[in-house]
Amino acid sequence: MGVPIFAMSETPSRPTVIIWTISLGILTSFTVGSTITVPTPEAEALVTVIAFVISSVSLYPLVVRNWDRWSREQPLVRIVVYFAPLFFVIVVLDTLVHLLFGGWGLTTMLLEAAVVAATFALTIWLSFYGGAYRVKDYVVANTSLNW
């Protein structure tokens, strides 16, 4: 009776974890590939593939290790908690980089890569290490929201 309405009864089987890892890796790599400014379409494809490999390899052990807590949420909530900060923070910070340093060049590309790395770390913290719960608790405690 204490199970939330949206709790899922998924078990951490290897295929389930692989599907989640690949799905999150695709979201990450397409966001990163469209963010980092490179001179050619081939370079953009390479950046996207590298981002997919790095994010998938990074995410697999996180999904496995944090499955009990992470799987309690409805799948759409998991995706939103992962993708919303990833997309929003990358877009905002990337726009700031372009405004301050211009649209092209090595400096811009390196700063965009730093933005991506920092945002990916933030997204991992929010999604897998309880950051989203901490943010929610802070907002509820400091506003008049009823949760």
N, C-alpha and C positions, 0 to 999 in steps of 0.2 A: 504493500500500500504506500510505502514511502518513496516509490520510484516516480520521478517526474513524468508528466504526460508525454513529453517529447523524447524520453529516453529510448535509446535503441538497444536491441538485444543482440547486437553484432558480437561475434567472437573474434579475437585477434588472429584469425587464420592468415597464413601467408598470402593467399590470393587477395584477401580483403585489404591487407596492409599494402601490398604492391599496388593495387588499384588506387588507394588513397594517395600513396606516394607519387605515382605517375600523374594523377590528376592535379595535385598541388604543384608538382614540378612543371607541368604544362602551363598552369596559370602564372607561375613565377617566371618561367623562361620567356613567354610571350610578352609579359609586362617589361621585363628587362631588355629583351631584344628590340622592343619598340622605343625604349628610353635612351639607351646609350647611343650617341651619335657617332656613326662610322661612315667612311667615305663611299662604300660600295654595298650593293645588295648582298653580295657574297659574304662580306664581312659581317653584315647584320645577321645573316643566317648562321654564321660561325658563332657569333656572340650568343644567339638564341640556343644553339646546341650546347655550348659550354655552360650556359646558365641552367639548362635543363639537367645536365649531368651533375653539376655541383649541387643544385638544389635537391635533386632526387636522392643523391647519395647522403646529403645532410639530413633530409627529412625522414628517410626510412627508419633509422634508429630512434628518432624522436617519436614517431608514430608508435613504434613497438613499445618503447619504454613508458610512454604516457597514455597508453591505450585505455586503461581503466577510467581515468578521469576524462579523457578526451572523448571517449565513446559514449559518455552519458548525455552528451548534447545531440540534438537533432542534426542530421547531416547538413542541412542548409545553414544552420547556425555555425557549424564548424567552418564551412566555406566562407561565410561572411566575416567571421572573426579573423580568419586567415587573410582573405583577399582584400577586404576594405582598407585596413591600414597599409598593406603592401602597396596597393594601387594609389591611394590618396597621398600618402607621404612621399612616394617616389615622384608623383606628378608635381606636387607642390615644391619639393626641394629641387627637382630637375628644372622646373620653370625658373626658380630663383638662380640656379647656376647659369642658365641661358641669359637671364637678364643682366647678371653681373659680369659674366665672362664671354658672352657671345655664343653663337650657335655652332661654331666649328672650332677645331683645333685640339691639340694634345691635352692642354690644360682642362678644357671642357670635358673631354672624354674621360680623363682620370678622375675629375671631380664627380662625374656621373657614376663612375664605377664605385667611388667611395660612398655616394648617396645610396646606391643599390645595396652595397654590403651592410651599411648601417641600418637601412630599412629592413633588410632581410633578418638581421639580428633582432630588431625590435619586433618584427612579426613573429619570429620564433618564440620570443619571450611572452608575447601576448597569447599566442595560440597553445603553447605547450608547457609553459612554466607558471601558469596562473596569473599572468599579467592582466588578462581581460577581466578576471574576477576582481583583482585589486583595483583596476580602474573603475569597474562598476560599483564596488563598495565605497570608493572615494567619492564618486559622483552622487550616490544615494545619500551618503552621510553629510555631504556639503550642499545639498539642494533640498528642495521640498518634494522630491520624487518619492512616490510609494512604489516599492518593488515587490 
